Amino acid sequence: MSDGKWRVTGSRIVHQDRWIHLRADDCVTDEGAVVAPYYVLEYRDWVELVALDADNNVLLIKQYRHALGDISTELPAGGMDDGETDPVEAARRELLEEAGCAGTLTLLGETRPNAGTHTNRIHIILARDVVKVAEPKDDPHERLESVWVSAAEALGMALAGELTVGMQAASLLRGLVVAGVAQIGLVDDKQVMTQA
């Protein structure tokens, strides 16, 4: 019985620098079809924080995103640095650098940004009782604005598509449910999410 996986018959690096690693694989499916080249992006793992204060307000970050060409509203997030192996510690660093905040952090799980082309994982971190403890890191490459919104407003923004990064919207929904701030249930046989 086949496991459905492809065999790699050749692989080469197309481009690699500090930002991106693009690989081209020559593959054969389990049925013998050749897929070549198949491009794979190798990135470091990322962390995304669902950061809540004591009143269950959600911390969001506004920043310019060049590919978007506009300001993006997002969760505090970032790539794990070289040598970082603990997503919770990476998230603690990101929260402090981006917003000057700290809290009690818990790893909720992971997702994939795009299982078809990306190798990395997204680690979802719930941060509770978040408070400001310092000024954010001054980085001329990132000009960030911290914004606190109610959980209901954050939920509405995610459902309306106002959070511009889809995987972060999914992380927010998961984090709010785990935190007990939102719940998923059935209304008229349709699954809906509401504020708890």
C-alpha positions in Angstrom: 0.0 0.0 0.0 1.3 3.4 -0.9 1.8 6.2 1.7 1.0 8.9 -0.9 4.4 10.6 -0.5 6.5 11.9 -3.3 10.1 10.8 -3.9 12.8 13.4 -4.4 15.2 12.5 -7.3 17.1 15.7 -7.3 17.4 19.0 -5.4 19.2 22.3 -6.0 19.4 25.7 -4.2 18.0 28.4 -6.5 18.6 31.3 -4.2 19.8 31.7 -0.6 20.5 34.7 1.6 19.6 35.9 5.1 16.0 36.4 4.2 15.0 33.6 1.9 16.1 30.1 0.9 14.5 28.8 -2.3 15.0 25.1 -3.2 13.9 23.4 -6.4 13.2 19.6 -6.1 12.6 17.1 -8.8 9.9 14.7 -7.6 8.1 11.6 -8.6 4.6 11.0 -7.2 3.7 7.6 -5.7 1.9 6.9 -9.0 5.0 7.7 -11.1 4.1 11.2 -12.3 7.1 13.5 -12.6 6.8 16.9 -10.9 9.9 19.0 -11.7 10.8 21.5 -10.6 8.8 21.9 -7.4 9.8 25.0 -5.6 10.1 25.0 -1.8 10.7 28.0 0.5 12.7 27.2 3.6 12.1 29.7 6.4 12.9 29.8 10.1 10.0 29.0 12.4 7.8 31.9 13.4 5.9 32.8 16.6 2.5 34.5 16.9 1.3 35.9 20.2 -2.3 36.2 21.3 -1.5 38.7 24.0 -4.3 39.6 26.6 -4.1 42.0 29.5 -5.9 41.3 32.8 -9.2 42.6 31.3 -8.9 40.3 28.2 -8.1 43.2 25.9 -6.0 42.1 22.9 -2.7 43.6 21.9 -2.4 44.3 18.1 0.5 45.8 16.2 0.2 48.2 13.3 3.1 48.4 10.9 4.0 49.1 7.2 4.3 45.9 5.1 6.0 46.6 1.8 4.5 43.6 -0.1 1.1 44.9 0.9 2.1 48.5 0.2 0.2 49.7 3.3 -0.2 49.6 7.0 -1.1 46.1 8.3 -2.8 45.3 11.6 -1.4 42.1 13.1 -0.6 40.1 16.2 2.8 40.6 17.8 4.9 38.1 15.8 8.2 37.3 14.3 10.8 34.8 13.2 12.8 32.7 15.6 16.4 33.9 15.6 19.3 31.6 14.7 20.0 29.4 17.7 16.5 29.8 19.3 14.9 26.5 19.9 12.2 27.4 22.4 9.2 29.1 20.8 8.0 30.4 24.2 11.3 32.2 24.7 11.3 33.5 21.2 7.8 34.8 21.7 8.8 36.5 25.0 11.6 38.3 23.1 9.3 39.4 20.3 6.7 40.7 22.8 9.3 42.7 24.6 11.0 44.0 21.4 7.8 44.9 19.5 5.6 46.3 22.3 7.8 46.6 25.5 5.5 44.1 27.1 5.7 40.9 29.2 3.2 38.4 30.6 2.7 34.7 31.3 3.2 32.7 28.1 1.9 29.3 27.1 2.5 27.4 23.9 -0.9 26.5 22.3 0.3 24.5 19.3 1.5 25.0 15.8 0.2 25.5 12.3 1.8 25.8 8.9 1.8 29.1 6.9 1.5 27.2 3.6 2.1 23.4 3.6 2.3 23.4 -0.2 5.4 25.5 -0.4 6.8 26.5 3.0 8.9 24.2 5.4 8.4 26.3 8.5 6.0 26.1 11.4 4.0 28.8 13.2 4.1 28.5 17.0 0.9 29.9 18.6 1.6 31.5 22.0 -1.0 32.7 24.5 0.2 35.5 26.6 -1.9 36.3 29.7 -1.8 39.3 32.1 0.3 41.3 29.6 1.6 44.6 30.9 4.1 47.2 29.5 7.5 46.8 31.2 9.8 48.8 28.9 9.9 50.9 25.8 9.8 48.8 22.6 13.1 48.2 20.7 14.0 51.1 18.4 14.4 49.4 15.0 14.5 51.7 11.9 13.4 48.8 9.8 10.2 48.4 11.8 8.1 51.3 13.0 5.4 49.7 15.1 2.3 51.1 16.8 0.8 49.1 19.7 -3.0 49.1 19.9 -5.2 47.5 22.6 -8.7 46.5 21.5 -11.4 44.5 23.3 -11.6 40.8 22.6 -15.0 41.4 20.9 -13.4 44.0 18.6 -10.4 41.8 17.8 -12.8 38.9 17.1 -14.9 41.1 14.8 -11.7 42.3 13.0 -10.6 38.7 12.4 -14.0 37.7 11.1 -14.3 40.8 8.9 -10.8 40.3 7.3 -9.4 43.4 8.9 -6.4 41.5 10.3 -4.4 41.3 7.1 -2.5 38.1 7.8 -4.8 35.1 7.5 -2.8 32.7 9.6 -2.7 35.3 12.4 -6.5 35.6 12.3 -6.7 31.8 12.8 -4.2 32.0 15.7 -6.2 34.8 17.3 -9.4 32.7 17.1 -7.7 29.7 18.6 -6.1 31.8 21.3 -9.4 33.5 22.3 -11.1 30.1 22.5 -8.4 28.5 24.6 -8.3 31.6 26.9 -12.1 31.2 27.4 -12.7 34.7 25.9 -14.6 33.3 22.9 -16.5 30.1 22.2 -17.5 28.1 19.2 -21.0 26.7 19.1 -24.0 25.8 16.9 -26.8 28.2 16.1 -29.4 26.8 13.8 -27.1 23.9 12.9 -24.4 26.4 11.8 -21.1 26.7 13.6 -20.5 30.2 14.9 -18.0 31.9 17.2 -19.1 34.3 19.9 -17.5 36.2 22.7 -17.7 34.2 25.9 
